[in-house]
Amino acid sequence: MADAKMRSERPLSPHLSVYRLSLVMVMSGAHRISGAVLYFGMLLLVWWLVAASTSPRDFDFINGLFDTWIGRLVLFGFTWALFHHLLGGIRHLIWDTGRGLGKYERELFARLTIIGSISLTVVVWLIGIMLRG
Amino acid sequence: MRSSLRNVRGLGSARSGTEHFWILRLTTVANIPLVAAVVVILVALSGRPHAAVVATLGQPTVAILMLAMLWSVIVHMRLGMQVIIEDYVHSEGRKVVLLMANTFFSIAIGLASAFAVFRISFGL
């Protein structure tokens, strides 16, 4: 009853499709999607921690899964989502101060987030591979 | 003894928006160093045998850091998912169910991971 009324009277923002797609908009979507990926990806970290706490056998089992090609791909994607969301979060903190909202800065932040997140992901994985020898 | 119009009509704000915004920002700031430190630890631990991993995770500084990261990240992710649900799910019933599921999922993740860290630290 109240539900139907609320829906009819509450205004929704203009539909996205009226705007020309820009990189900044794509990055906004990517920030949200990477956040959702990390949300469910936390299951992997929890699984790993619980396995470490229970027995060496459980721990070896999940590490074995992580060591397959699919496992590595998932972890690599998780790392990228993490750095993408982290840099996007820093961008949001800068925006919160009222700075960096201009046309040039917006585009710059979008590019820096892409380049930065890919670079950080690759660097972290290279260090990991080197440490494992 | 009069109810305000916004309550009668079921419109108006829930009066928790500022706190939501603030805690999301607070945990963003906390997450940056905490997640960075945990990434360093996890990379260092990758491929290490169980005994070495448990020995490192059981150190007080590492365990406390891990718990702090989990706390901040889980509060943050719950608020973030709440925004996603509220943006895309307009049916009141489904929205309430998903918001509850979001809270339950976050608490389950938090309890399981905290249990694991404590268990490792105390060598149980």
gemmi code that builds the backbone of each chain (N, CA, C; Angstrom):
import gemmi

chains = {
    "A": [
        ("MET", (0.856, -1.201, 0.000), (0.000, 0.000, 0.000), (0.891, 1.249, 0.000)),
        ("ALA", (1.612, 1.397, 1.107), (2.544, 2.532, 1.191), (3.657, 2.355, 0.161)),
        ("ASP", (3.925, 1.085, -0.135), (4.981, 0.744, -1.072), (4.675, 1.298, -2.462)),
        ("ALA", (3.460, 1.041, -2.932), (3.062, 1.494, -4.263), (3.097, 3.020, -4.340)),
        ("LYS", (2.665, 3.641, -3.285), (2.600, 5.095, -3.245), (4.012, 5.690, -3.302)),
        ("MET", (4.905, 5.077, -2.488), (6.272, 5.581, -2.442), (6.937, 5.503, -3.802)),
        ("ARG", (6.705, 4.389, -4.475), (7.383, 4.190, -5.744), (6.903, 5.196, -6.780)),
        ("SER", (5.603, 5.487, -6.745), (5.085, 6.389, -7.767), (5.494, 7.832, -7.501)),
        ("GLU", (5.728, 8.172, -6.236), (5.996, 9.576, -5.936), (7.470, 9.919, -5.836)),
        ("ARG", (8.302, 8.903, -5.671), (9.727, 9.205, -5.517), (10.377, 9.409, -6.880)),
        ("PRO", (11.057, 10.535, -7.048), (11.704, 10.765, -8.340), (12.957, 9.918, -8.495)),
        ("LEU", (13.211, 9.437, -9.691), (14.452, 8.719, -9.977), (15.340, 9.646, -10.799)),
        ("SER", (16.651, 9.410, -10.702), (17.545, 10.263, -11.471), (17.337, 10.001, -12.964)),
        ("PRO", (17.674, 10.992, -13.806), (17.474, 10.827, -15.250), (18.189, 9.573, -15.739)),
        ("HIS", (17.590, 8.924, -16.689), (18.185, 7.668, -17.131), (19.560, 7.905, -17.745)),
        ("LEU", (20.485, 6.994, -17.435), (21.881, 7.141, -17.858), (22.038, 7.319, -19.364)),
        ("SER", (21.138, 6.681, -20.113), (21.344, 6.653, -21.567), (21.172, 8.010, -22.238)),
        ("VAL", (20.699, 9.029, -21.492), (20.577, 10.335, -22.135), (21.933, 11.024, -22.252)),
        ("TYR", (22.945, 10.485, -21.546), (24.268, 11.097, -21.612), (25.176, 10.320, -22.551)),
        ("ARG", (26.123, 11.027, -23.158), (27.137, 10.366, -23.977), (28.111, 9.674, -23.026)),
        ("LEU", (28.437, 8.427, -23.325), (29.304, 7.647, -22.436), (30.708, 8.271, -22.395)),
        ("SER", (31.222, 8.490, -21.167), (32.579, 9.018, -21.036), (33.405, 8.077, -20.187)),
        ("LEU", (34.725, 8.274, -20.243), (35.632, 7.417, -19.467), (35.337, 7.543, -17.973)),
        ("VAL", (35.007, 8.769, -17.537), (34.729, 9.004, -16.119), (33.513, 8.187, -15.667)),
        ("MET", (32.517, 8.092, -16.558), (31.327, 7.299, -16.227), (31.665, 5.813, -16.137)),
        ("VAL", (32.490, 5.355, -17.091), (32.895, 3.946, -17.077), (33.648, 3.635, -15.787)),
        ("MET", (34.502, 4.584, -15.347), (35.279, 4.372, -14.131), (34.389, 4.356, -12.899)),
        ("SER", (33.316, 5.136, -12.945), (32.358, 5.120, -11.840), (31.738, 3.731, -11.724)),
        ("GLY", (31.347, 3.180, -12.886), (30.789, 1.831, -12.894), (31.816, 0.810, -12.452)),
        ("ALA", (33.070, 0.994, -12.924), (34.132, 0.042, -12.582), (34.414, 0.066, -11.081)),
        ("HIS", (34.278, 1.249, -10.473), (34.504, 1.358, -9.024), (33.478, 0.513, -8.271)),
        ("ARG", (32.240, 0.639, -8.713), (31.168, -0.114, -8.061), (31.315, -1.620, -8.311)),
        ("ILE", (31.629, -1.991, -9.559), (31.764, -3.413, -9.884), (32.953, -4.024, -9.127)),
        ("SER", (34.080, -3.276, -9.072), (35.242, -3.815, -8.353), (34.914, -3.968, -6.870)),
        ("GLY", (34.117, -3.046, -6.324), (33.697, -3.161, -4.929), (32.888, -4.422, -4.698)),
        ("ALA", (31.970, -4.705, -5.623), (31.128, -5.904, -5.496), (31.975, -7.174, -5.636)),
        ("VAL", (32.971, -7.128, -6.544), (33.864, -8.279, -6.716), (34.636, -8.540, -5.419)),
        ("LEU", (35.131, -7.459, -4.807), (35.892, -7.601, -3.561), (35.006, -8.135, -2.440)),
        ("TYR", (33.753, -7.691, -2.444), (32.774, -8.136, -1.434), (32.705, -9.655, -1.408)),
        ("PHE", (32.513, -10.261, -2.596), (32.423, -11.719, -2.646), (33.804, -12.367, -2.587)),
        ("GLY", (34.820, -11.631, -3.055), (36.181, -12.151, -3.001), (36.687, -12.327, -1.579)),
        ("MET", (36.083, -11.601, -0.635), (36.477, -11.750, 0.772), (36.285, -13.179, 1.243)),
        ("LEU", (35.370, -13.895, 0.588), (35.160, -15.306, 0.923), (36.462, -16.099, 0.766)),
        ("LEU", (37.264, -15.741, -0.250), (38.515, -16.449, -0.489), (39.501, -16.227, 0.658)),
        ("LEU", (39.582, -14.954, 1.115), (40.499, -14.641, 2.211), (40.072, -15.365, 3.488)),
        ("VAL", (38.752, -15.340, 3.751), (38.241, -15.997, 4.954), (38.492, -17.499, 4.880)),
        ("TRP", (38.237, -18.084, 3.720), (38.466, -19.506, 3.518), (39.937, -19.844, 3.807)),
        ("TRP", (40.830, -19.024, 3.247), (42.269, -19.234, 3.418), (42.656, -19.140, 4.901)),
        ("LEU", (42.125, -18.126, 5.603), (42.443, -17.948, 7.030), (41.916, -19.119, 7.863)),
        ("VAL", (40.664, -19.516, 7.595), (40.069, -20.618, 8.357), (40.849, -21.906, 8.096)),
        ("ALA", (41.223, -22.132, 6.831), (41.993, -23.332, 6.494), (43.335, -23.335, 7.212)),
        ("ALA", (43.969, -22.152, 7.282), (45.259, -22.062, 7.986), (45.081, -22.375, 9.466)),
        ("SER", (43.901, -22.013, 10.006), (43.684, -22.207, 11.444), (43.296, -23.646, 11.785)),
        ("THR", (42.774, -24.398, 10.809), (42.304, -25.748, 11.144), (43.402, -26.808, 11.022)),
        ("SER", (43.957, -26.985, 9.812), (44.982, -28.030, 9.686), (45.865, -27.788, 8.463)),
        ("PRO", (47.085, -28.324, 8.479), (47.958, -28.201, 7.309), (47.321, -28.805, 6.057)),
        ("ARG", (46.501, -29.867, 6.243), (45.871, -30.520, 5.108), (44.872, -29.574, 4.419)),
        ("ASP", (44.006, -28.936, 5.230), (43.040, -27.972, 4.673), (43.773, -26.821, 3.993)),
        ("PHE", (44.869, -26.391, 4.633), (45.634, -25.261, 4.105), (46.264, -25.623, 2.757)),
        ("ASP", (46.832, -26.828, 2.678), (47.436, -27.275, 1.416), (46.383, -27.425, 0.324)),
        ("PHE", (45.180, -27.831, 0.745), (44.102, -28.007, -0.237), (43.756, -26.678, -0.908)),
        ("ILE", (43.528, -25.632, -0.107), (43.148, -24.340, -0.722), (44.327, -23.731, -1.466)),
        ("ASN", (45.537, -23.902, -0.945), (46.704, -23.393, -1.672), (46.858, -24.104, -3.011)),
        ("GLY", (46.498, -25.396, -3.018), (46.528, -26.150, -4.270), (45.534, -25.587, -5.277)),
        ("LEU", (44.357, -25.217, -4.783), (43.347, -24.603, -5.662), (43.852, -23.263, -6.206)),
        ("PHE", (44.454, -22.461, -5.318), (44.982, -21.157, -5.735), (46.110, -21.318, -6.748)),
        ("ASP", (46.792, -22.459, -6.714), (47.947, -22.680, -7.580), (47.570, -23.179, -8.972)),
        ("THR", (46.277, -23.486, -9.199), (45.872, -23.876, -10.554), (45.787, -22.609, -11.406)),
        ("TRP", (45.664, -22.807, -12.734), (45.606, -21.629, -13.611), (44.358, -20.797, -13.358)),
        ("ILE", (43.242, -21.492, -13.113), (42.005, -20.755, -12.819), (42.150, -20.014, -11.487)),
        ("GLY", (42.730, -20.687, -10.524), (42.948, -20.066, -9.216), (43.802, -18.824, -9.314)),
        ("ARG", (44.892, -18.943, -10.076), (45.772, -17.781, -10.259), (45.047, -16.640, -10.958)),
        ("LEU", (44.251, -17.008, -11.970), (43.508, -15.984, -12.719), (42.538, -15.247, -11.795)),
        ("VAL", (41.849, -16.025, -10.933), (40.901, -15.425, -9.984), (41.634, -14.489, -9.016)),
        ("LEU", (42.775, -14.945, -8.492), (43.536, -14.120, -7.549), (44.106, -12.874, -8.233)),
        ("PHE", (44.540, -13.048, -9.499), (45.053, -11.894, -10.244), (43.926, -10.866, -10.435)),
        ("GLY", (42.737, -11.354, -10.807), (41.586, -10.469, -10.972), (41.225, -9.795, -9.660)),
        ("PHE", (41.308, -10.560, -8.564), (41.017, -10.006, -7.241), (42.006, -8.888, -6.905)),
        ("THR", (43.289, -9.110, -7.212), (44.316, -8.088, -6.951), (44.029, -6.825, -7.748)),
        ("TRP", (43.655, -7.014, -9.008), (43.367, -5.845, -9.847), (42.156, -5.082, -9.308)),
        ("ALA", (41.089, -5.829, -8.964), (39.896, -5.188, -8.406), (40.260, -4.407, -7.144)),
        ("LEU", (41.146, -4.993, -6.331), (41.557, -4.351, -5.081), (42.249, -3.019, -5.343)),
        ("PHE", (43.231, -3.015, -6.250), (43.975, -1.776, -6.512), (43.109, -0.768, -7.254)),
        ("HIS", (42.236, -1.265, -8.134), (41.344, -0.361, -8.845), (40.426, 0.355, -7.848)),
        ("HIS", (39.872, -0.408, -6.923), (38.947, 0.155, -5.938), (39.687, 1.073, -4.962)),
        ("LEU", (40.925, 0.692, -4.630), (41.727, 1.490, -3.699), (42.049, 2.863, -4.306)),
        ("LEU", (42.490, 2.864, -5.567), (42.813, 4.136, -6.214), (41.540, 4.949, -6.454)),
        ("GLY", (40.458, 4.239, -6.812), (39.169, 4.929, -6.980), (38.709, 5.567, -5.672)),
        ("GLY", (39.004, 4.896, -4.562), (38.640, 5.426, -3.243), (39.434, 6.675, -2.914)),
        ("ILE", (40.723, 6.674, -3.251), (41.561, 7.863, -3.024), (41.018, 9.035, -3.849)),
        ("ARG", (40.612, 8.715, -5.095), (40.026, 9.726, -5.976), (38.763, 10.317, -5.337)),
        ("HIS", (37.952, 9.445, -4.740), (36.742, 9.926, -4.074), (37.068, 10.828, -2.884)),
        ("LEU", (38.130, 10.472, -2.138), (38.526, 11.295, -0.989), (38.960, 12.681, -1.465)),
        ("ILE", (39.680, 12.721, -2.606), (40.100, 14.019, -3.153), (38.863, 14.814, -3.578)),
        ("TRP", (37.932, 14.146, -4.248), (36.695, 14.820, -4.672), (35.918, 15.373, -3.481)),
        ("ASP", (35.957, 14.639, -2.349), (35.224, 15.066, -1.157), (35.695, 16.423, -0.633)),
        ("THR", (36.952, 16.776, -0.957), (37.444, 18.071, -0.506), (37.032, 19.175, -1.487)),
        ("GLY", (36.338, 18.787, -2.549), (35.889, 19.762, -3.534), (36.911, 20.003, -4.633)),
        ("ARG", (38.034, 19.277, -4.580), (39.086, 19.449, -5.583), (39.003, 18.362, -6.660)),
        ("GLY", (39.574, 18.647, -7.791), (39.716, 17.635, -8.833), (38.442, 17.302, -9.592)),
        ("LEU", (37.466, 18.206, -9.536), (36.192, 17.917, -10.193), (36.116, 18.491, -11.607)),
        ("GLY", (37.151, 19.245, -12.003), (37.146, 19.862, -13.327), (37.266, 18.827, -14.435)),
        ("LYS", (37.006, 19.284, -15.666), (36.999, 18.362, -16.805), (38.346, 17.678, -16.996)),
        ("TYR", (39.426, 18.487, -16.889), (40.768, 17.938, -17.117), (41.144, 16.952, -16.011)),
        ("GLU", (40.906, 17.341, -14.740), (41.299, 16.491, -13.613), (40.527, 15.174, -13.598)),
        ("ARG", (39.237, 15.250, -13.907), (38.408, 14.030, -13.939), (39.000, 13.003, -14.878)),
        ("GLU", (39.335, 13.472, -16.083), (39.905, 12.581, -17.100), (41.251, 12.036, -16.635)),
        ("LEU", (42.045, 12.922, -16.021), (43.374, 12.527, -15.546), (43.241, 11.436, -14.481)),
        ("PHE", (42.330, 11.653, -13.515), (42.120, 10.664, -12.451), (41.698, 9.318, -13.045)),
        ("ALA", (40.827, 9.373, -14.049), (40.353, 8.136, -14.670), (41.519, 7.372, -15.278)),
        ("ARG", (42.374, 8.105, -16.013), (43.533, 7.450, -16.644), (44.511, 6.939, -15.598)),
        ("LEU", (44.770, 7.765, -14.568), (45.706, 7.355, -13.519), (45.212, 6.104, -12.793)),
        ("THR", (43.882, 6.016, -12.607), (43.330, 4.844, -11.919), (43.572, 3.584, -12.742)),
        ("ILE", (43.350, 3.683, -14.050), (43.558, 2.512, -14.918), (45.029, 2.116, -14.938)),
        ("ILE", (45.900, 3.105, -15.262), (47.328, 2.815, -15.369), (47.878, 2.368, -14.022)),
        ("GLY", (47.493, 3.078, -12.960), (47.995, 2.772, -11.618), (47.581, 1.393, -11.149)),
        ("SER", (46.289, 1.043, -11.373), (45.817, -0.248, -10.865), (46.473, -1.401, -11.607)),
        ("ILE", (46.644, -1.255, -12.927), (47.302, -2.325, -13.692), (48.772, -2.437, -13.280)),
        ("SER", (49.456, -1.281, -13.141), (50.874, -1.311, -12.763), (51.060, -1.956, -11.397)),
        ("LEU", (50.265, -1.515, -10.408), (50.395, -2.061, -9.052), (50.146, -3.573, -9.037)),
        ("THR", (49.123, -4.004, -9.801), (48.811, -5.436, -9.848), (49.989, -6.224, -10.402)),
        ("VAL", (50.529, -5.734, -11.523), (51.651, -6.447, -12.160), (52.871, -6.451, -11.243)),
        ("VAL", (53.168, -5.307, -10.623), (54.344, -5.209, -9.743), (54.207, -6.171, -8.561)),
        ("VAL", (53.031, -6.177, -7.926), (52.818, -7.061, -6.770), (52.981, -8.525, -7.178)),
        ("TRP", (52.457, -8.886, -8.348), (52.578, -10.286, -8.798), (54.008, -10.638, -9.163)),
        ("LEU", (54.722, -9.676, -9.767), (56.126, -9.942, -10.106), (56.943, -10.162, -8.837)),
        ("ILE", (56.691, -9.322, -7.816), (57.402, -9.489, -6.543), (57.072, -10.850, -5.943)),
        ("GLY", (55.775, -11.207, -5.983), (55.365, -12.504, -5.456), (56.046, -13.654, -6.163)),
        ("ILE", (56.129, -13.565, -7.505), (56.757, -14.641, -8.292), (58.250, -14.705, -7.985)),
        ("MET", (58.878, -13.520, -7.849), (60.323, -13.502, -7.552), (60.599, -14.076, -6.174)),
        ("LEU", (59.763, -13.751, -5.197), (59.958, -14.257, -3.838), (59.852, -15.775, -3.794)),
        ("ARG", (58.967, -16.314, -4.650), (58.797, -17.766, -4.653), (59.906, -18.468, -5.429)),
        ("GLY", (60.657, -17.684, -6.217), (61.821, -18.212, -6.922), (61.493, -19.102, -8.098)),
    ],
    "B": [
        ("MET", (0.595, 16.075, 20.025), (0.506, 14.641, 19.725), (0.157, 14.424, 18.254)),
        ("ARG", (0.907, 15.035, 17.400), (0.617, 14.834, 15.977), (1.792, 14.161, 15.295)),
        ("SER", (1.502, 13.228, 14.397), (2.568, 12.607, 13.613), (2.935, 13.561, 12.486)),
        ("SER", (4.221, 13.599, 12.184), (4.623, 14.479, 11.097), (4.167, 13.880, 9.770)),
        ("LEU", (3.938, 14.768, 8.812), (3.386, 14.360, 7.516), (4.291, 13.356, 6.813)),
        ("ARG", (5.617, 13.550, 6.957), (6.543, 12.663, 6.246), (6.444, 11.227, 6.775)),
        ("ASN", (6.084, 11.097, 8.074), (5.926, 9.748, 8.625), (4.632, 9.114, 8.144)),
        ("VAL", (3.572, 9.930, 8.082), (2.276, 9.423, 7.633), (2.372, 8.929, 6.195)),
        ("ARG", (3.067, 9.709, 5.372), (3.146, 9.359, 3.952), (4.266, 8.377, 3.644)),
        ("GLY", (5.115, 8.111, 4.623), (6.223, 7.180, 4.387), (7.289, 7.765, 3.489)),
        ("LEU", (7.380, 9.071, 3.440), (8.417, 9.716, 2.631), (9.429, 10.376, 3.577)),
        ("GLY", (10.420, 10.988, 3.021), (11.393, 11.675, 3.857), (12.565, 10.789, 4.196)),
        ("SER", (13.588, 11.376, 4.816), (14.825, 10.646, 5.036), (14.747, 9.778, 6.278)),
        ("ALA", (15.619, 8.749, 6.306), (15.657, 7.843, 7.452), (16.574, 8.385, 8.550)),
        ("ARG", (17.205, 9.541, 8.292), (18.059, 10.217, 9.275), (19.331, 9.451, 9.598)),
        ("SER", (19.783, 8.641, 8.671), (21.047, 7.951, 8.933), (22.032, 8.163, 7.782)),
        ("GLY", (21.691, 9.040, 6.857), (22.523, 9.231, 5.663), (23.892, 9.804, 5.971)),
        ("THR", (23.947, 10.772, 6.900), (25.230, 11.411, 7.195), (26.188, 10.425, 7.847)),
        ("GLU", (25.649, 9.615, 8.760), (26.500, 8.643, 9.440), (27.015, 7.601, 8.442)),
        ("HIS", (26.130, 7.167, 7.529), (26.521, 6.214, 6.489), (27.688, 6.783, 5.682)),
        ("PHE", (27.504, 8.014, 5.218), (28.532, 8.688, 4.418), (29.839, 8.776, 5.203)),
        ("TRP", (29.722, 9.200, 6.470), (30.915, 9.434, 7.282), (31.683, 8.131, 7.533)),
        ("ILE", (30.974, 7.073, 7.898), (31.657, 5.813, 8.210), (32.270, 5.210, 6.953)),
        ("LEU", (31.610, 5.395, 5.801), (32.189, 4.920, 4.542), (33.524, 5.632, 4.284)),
        ("ARG", (33.561, 6.960, 4.535), (34.802, 7.728, 4.326), (35.862, 7.371, 5.359)),
        ("LEU", (35.413, 7.219, 6.616), (36.342, 6.863, 7.696), (37.023, 5.529, 7.391)),
        ("THR", (36.233, 4.546, 6.951), (36.808, 3.230, 6.662), (37.625, 3.274, 5.366)),
        ("THR", (37.299, 4.182, 4.438), (38.134, 4.329, 3.236), (39.538, 4.723, 3.659)),
        ("VAL", (39.619, 5.724, 4.540), (40.921, 6.217, 5.004), (41.662, 5.112, 5.757)),
        ("ALA", (40.947, 4.382, 6.606), (41.584, 3.306, 7.385), (42.030, 2.161, 6.479)),
        ("ASN", (41.226, 1.868, 5.457), (41.521, 0.728, 4.588), (42.836, 0.895, 3.828)),
        ("ILE", (43.174, 2.120, 3.454), (44.345, 2.331, 2.590), (45.621, 1.750, 3.220)),
        ("PRO", (46.032, 2.204, 4.429), (47.250, 1.602, 4.998), (47.059, 0.153, 5.443)),
        ("LEU", (45.864, -0.177, 5.968), (45.645, -1.536, 6.485), (45.707, -2.562, 5.366)),
        ("VAL", (45.031, -2.265, 4.248), (45.026, -3.207, 3.129), (46.428, -3.294, 2.514)),
        ("ALA", (47.103, -2.151, 2.404), (48.455, -2.159, 1.836), (49.364, -3.065, 2.665)),
        ("ALA", (49.283, -2.952, 3.986), (50.126, -3.769, 4.865), (49.776, -5.251, 4.724)),
        ("VAL", (48.484, -5.563, 4.651), (48.079, -6.971, 4.536), (48.512, -7.541, 3.181)),
        ("VAL", (48.454, -6.722, 2.126), (48.914, -7.200, 0.810), (50.385, -7.585, 0.891)),
        ("VAL", (51.187, -6.747, 1.549), (52.621, -7.044, 1.705), (52.799, -8.376, 2.433)),
        ("ILE", (52.040, -8.562, 3.522), (52.151, -9.806, 4.304), (51.734, -11.013, 3.463)),
        ("LEU", (50.615, -10.886, 2.753), (50.117, -12.029, 1.978), (51.071, -12.394, 0.845)),
        ("VAL", (51.655, -11.376, 0.195), (52.615, -11.660, -0.878), (53.830, -12.388, -0.293)),
        ("ALA", (54.287, -11.921, 0.879), (55.449, -12.557, 1.515), (55.130, -13.993, 1.916)),
        ("LEU", (53.857, -14.269, 2.240), (53.474, -15.604, 2.711), (53.108, -16.558, 1.577)),
        ("SER", (52.958, -16.019, 0.353), (52.477, -16.879, -0.734), (53.493, -17.985, -1.034)),
        ("GLY", (52.985, -19.207, -1.082), (53.843, -20.345, -1.388), (54.608, -20.893, -0.188)),
        ("ARG", (54.472, -20.247, 0.985), (55.182, -20.709, 2.186), (54.414, -21.873, 2.816)),
        ("PRO", (55.129, -22.766, 3.491), (54.454, -23.912, 4.122), (53.573, -23.481, 5.301)),
        ("HIS", (52.667, -24.372, 5.663), (51.673, -24.082, 6.693), (52.293, -23.567, 7.998)),
        ("ALA", (53.346, -24.229, 8.465), (53.956, -23.858, 9.749), (54.471, -22.423, 9.725)),
        ("ALA", (55.095, -22.037, 8.621), (55.642, -20.679, 8.507), (54.517, -19.640, 8.461)),
        ("VAL", (53.454, -19.971, 7.719), (52.319, -19.044, 7.594), (51.658, -18.828, 8.950)),
        ("VAL", (51.433, -19.925, 9.674), (50.786, -19.840, 10.982), (51.664, -19.067, 11.974)),
        ("ALA", (52.994, -19.300, 11.888), (53.911, -18.594, 12.789), (53.849, -17.085, 12.563)),
        ("THR", (53.769, -16.677, 11.283), (53.700, -15.248, 10.980), (52.348, -14.662, 11.382)),
        ("LEU", (51.260, -15.339, 10.984), (49.915, -14.817, 11.279), (49.657, -14.769, 12.783)),
        ("GLY", (50.359, -15.601, 13.541), (50.143, -15.656, 14.978), (50.884, -14.576, 15.747)),
        ("GLN", (51.801, -13.871, 15.091), (52.505, -12.779, 15.782), (51.514, -11.675, 16.148)),
        ("PRO", (51.636, -11.121, 17.366), (50.668, -10.114, 17.817), (50.464, -8.968, 16.830)),
        ("THR", (51.540, -8.388, 16.315), (51.370, -7.235, 15.420), (50.623, -7.635, 14.147)),
        ("VAL", (50.985, -8.799, 13.607), (50.331, -9.255, 12.372), (48.859, -9.575, 12.638)),
        ("ALA", (48.589, -10.258, 13.760), (47.210, -10.638, 14.082), (46.343, -9.395, 14.309)),
        ("ILE", (46.877, -8.422, 15.049), (46.105, -7.200, 15.330), (45.862, -6.421, 14.036)),
        ("LEU", (46.908, -6.353, 13.212), (46.778, -5.682, 11.915), (45.707, -6.356, 11.068)),
        ("MET", (45.727, -7.683, 11.059), (44.757, -8.453, 10.286), (43.340, -8.188, 10.797)),
        ("LEU", (43.160, -8.204, 12.110), (41.831, -7.963, 12.692), (41.349, -6.544, 12.381)),
        ("ALA", (42.256, -5.577, 12.475), (41.890, -4.185, 12.181), (41.462, -4.050, 10.724)),
        ("MET", (42.234, -4.695, 9.824), (41.902, -4.644, 8.400), (40.529, -5.275, 8.166)),
        ("LEU", (40.309, -6.449, 8.772), (39.034, -7.144, 8.569), (37.871, -6.294, 9.071)),
        ("TRP", (38.031, -5.697, 10.234), (36.966, -4.866, 10.808), (36.628, -3.711, 9.856)),
        ("SER", (37.660, -2.957, 9.481), (37.436, -1.785, 8.629), (36.866, -2.177, 7.269)),
        ("VAL", (37.439, -3.218, 6.676), (37.005, -3.644, 5.338), (35.558, -4.164, 5.376)),
        ("ILE", (35.223, -4.931, 6.410), (33.891, -5.533, 6.441), (32.810, -4.472, 6.704)),
        ("VAL", (33.099, -3.505, 7.577), (32.150, -2.399, 7.785), (31.966, -1.646, 6.463)),
        ("HIS", (33.085, -1.393, 5.777), (33.081, -0.659, 4.517), (32.296, -1.406, 3.439)),
        ("MET", (32.552, -2.698, 3.323), (31.905, -3.458, 2.234), (30.407, -3.610, 2.486)),
        ("ARG", (30.013, -3.680, 3.755), (28.585, -3.780, 4.060), (27.862, -2.485, 3.652)),
        ("LEU", (28.466, -1.338, 3.965), (27.856, -0.061, 3.605), (27.809, 0.107, 2.093)),
        ("GLY", (28.889, -0.326, 1.428), (28.936, -0.205, -0.028), (27.878, -1.060, -0.693)),
        ("MET", (27.732, -2.306, -0.235), (26.723, -3.184, -0.816), (25.319, -2.664, -0.522)),
        ("GLN", (25.145, -2.026, 0.640), (23.844, -1.431, 0.967), (23.457, -0.380, -0.082)),
        ("VAL", (24.427, 0.428, -0.488), (24.156, 1.461, -1.506), (23.749, 0.796, -2.823)),
        ("ILE", (24.475, -0.266, -3.199), (24.166, -0.953, -4.462), (22.737, -1.513, -4.410)),
        ("ILE", (22.388, -2.156, -3.290), (21.043, -2.729, -3.164), (19.988, -1.626, -3.238)),
        ("GLU", (20.211, -0.549, -2.497), (19.211, 0.532, -2.460), (19.073, 1.231, -3.815)),
        ("ASP", (20.150, 1.213, -4.605), (20.090, 1.849, -5.918), (19.322, 1.021, -6.944)),
        ("TYR", (19.464, -0.297, -6.867), (18.940, -1.130, -7.956), (17.714, -1.947, -7.601)),
        ("VAL", (17.458, -2.169, -6.307), (16.315, -3.009, -5.942), (15.207, -2.105, -5.421)),
        ("HIS", (14.142, -1.988, -6.197), (13.087, -1.036, -5.827), (11.896, -1.690, -5.147)),
        ("SER", (11.752, -3.010, -5.299), (10.649, -3.686, -4.626), (10.965, -3.756, -3.132)),
        ("GLU", (10.051, -3.233, -2.312), (10.326, -3.076, -0.887), (10.676, -4.409, -0.213)),
        ("GLY", (9.919, -5.447, -0.521), (10.147, -6.736, 0.112), (11.514, -7.296, -0.208)),
        ("ARG", (11.841, -7.317, -1.511), (13.125, -7.875, -1.918), (14.284, -7.049, -1.352)),
        ("LYS", (14.069, -5.734, -1.318), (15.114, -4.847, -0.800), (15.420, -5.165, 0.665)),
        ("VAL", (14.373, -5.305, 1.478), (14.569, -5.582, 2.906), (15.283, -6.917, 3.097)),
        ("VAL", (14.866, -7.926, 2.318), (15.499, -9.253, 2.433), (16.985, -9.165, 2.079)),
        ("LEU", (17.298, -8.445, 0.977), (18.693, -8.339, 0.555), (19.530, -7.536, 1.559)),
        ("LEU", (18.918, -6.484, 2.146), (19.652, -5.696, 3.138), (19.969, -6.546, 4.369)),
        ("MET", (19.017, -7.405, 4.743), (19.270, -8.313, 5.867), (20.369, -9.310, 5.498)),
        ("ALA", (20.274, -9.864, 4.282), (21.277, -10.834, 3.832), (22.662, -10.190, 3.820)),
        ("ASN", (22.722, -8.927, 3.416), (23.979, -8.187, 3.382), (24.602, -8.122, 4.775)),
        ("THR", (23.780, -7.799, 5.766), (24.277, -7.719, 7.141), (24.711, -9.094, 7.643)),
        ("PHE", (23.896, -10.115, 7.368), (24.238, -11.468, 7.824), (25.541, -11.939, 7.189)),
        ("PHE", (25.690, -11.691, 5.885), (26.901, -12.108, 5.177), (28.122, -11.429, 5.804)),
        ("SER", (28.011, -10.127, 6.058), (29.138, -9.377, 6.608), (29.516, -9.894, 7.988)),
        ("ILE", (28.512, -10.154, 8.828), (28.788, -10.653, 10.180), (29.414, -12.045, 10.106)),
        ("ALA", (28.899, -12.889, 9.199), (29.440, -14.252, 9.067), (30.901, -14.205, 8.646)),
        ("ILE", (31.210, -13.366, 7.645), (32.594, -13.216, 7.179), (33.485, -12.734, 8.327)),
        ("GLY", (32.979, -11.741, 9.068), (33.760, -11.163, 10.166), (34.022, -12.173, 11.266)),
        ("LEU", (32.981, -12.910, 11.672), (33.140, -13.877, 12.761), (34.084, -15.003, 12.357)),
        ("ALA", (33.904, -15.526, 11.133), (34.730, -16.649, 10.689), (36.200, -16.244, 10.613)),
        ("SER", (36.458, -15.058, 10.054), (37.854, -14.650, 9.902), (38.478, -14.302, 11.255)),
        ("ALA", (37.705, -13.639, 12.127), (38.236, -13.297, 13.454), (38.513, -14.574, 14.248)),
        ("PHE", (37.598, -15.539, 14.143), (37.789, -16.832, 14.814), (39.095, -17.468, 14.351)),
        ("ALA", (39.337, -17.443, 13.047), (40.546, -18.058, 12.499), (41.795, -17.351, 13.012)),
        ("VAL", (41.772, -16.016, 13.028), (42.953, -15.270, 13.486), (43.223, -15.547, 14.963)),
        ("PHE", (42.160, -15.551, 15.780), (42.338, -15.848, 17.210), (42.879, -17.256, 17.417)),
        ("ARG", (42.299, -18.192, 16.676), (42.704, -19.582, 16.825), (44.180, -19.783, 16.484)),
        ("ILE", (44.603, -19.100, 15.401), (46.012, -19.192, 15.013), (46.898, -18.536, 16.080)),
        ("SER", (46.485, -17.342, 16.549), (47.288, -16.595, 17.508), (47.465, -17.334, 18.817)),
        ("PHE", (46.384, -17.942, 19.287), (46.437, -18.605, 20.587), (46.888, -20.053, 20.464)),
        ("GLY", (47.196, -20.470, 19.215), (47.720, -21.811, 18.991), (46.776, -22.925, 19.408)),
        ("LEU", (45.477, -22.696, 19.194), (44.481, -23.698, 19.624), (44.374, -24.828, 18.603)),
    ],
}
model = gemmi.Model(1)
for chain_id, residues in chains.items():
    chain = gemmi.Chain(chain_id)
    for i, (resn, *xyz) in enumerate(residues, 1):
        res = gemmi.Residue()
        res.name, res.seqid = resn, gemmi.SeqId(i, " ")
        for name, pos in zip(("N", "CA", "C"), xyz):
            atom = gemmi.Atom()
            atom.name, atom.element = name, gemmi.Element(name[0])
            atom.pos, atom.b_iso = gemmi.Position(*pos), 0.0
            res.add_atom(atom)
        chain.add_residue(res)
    model.add_chain(chain)
structure = gemmi.Structure()
structure.add_model(model)
structure.setup_entities()
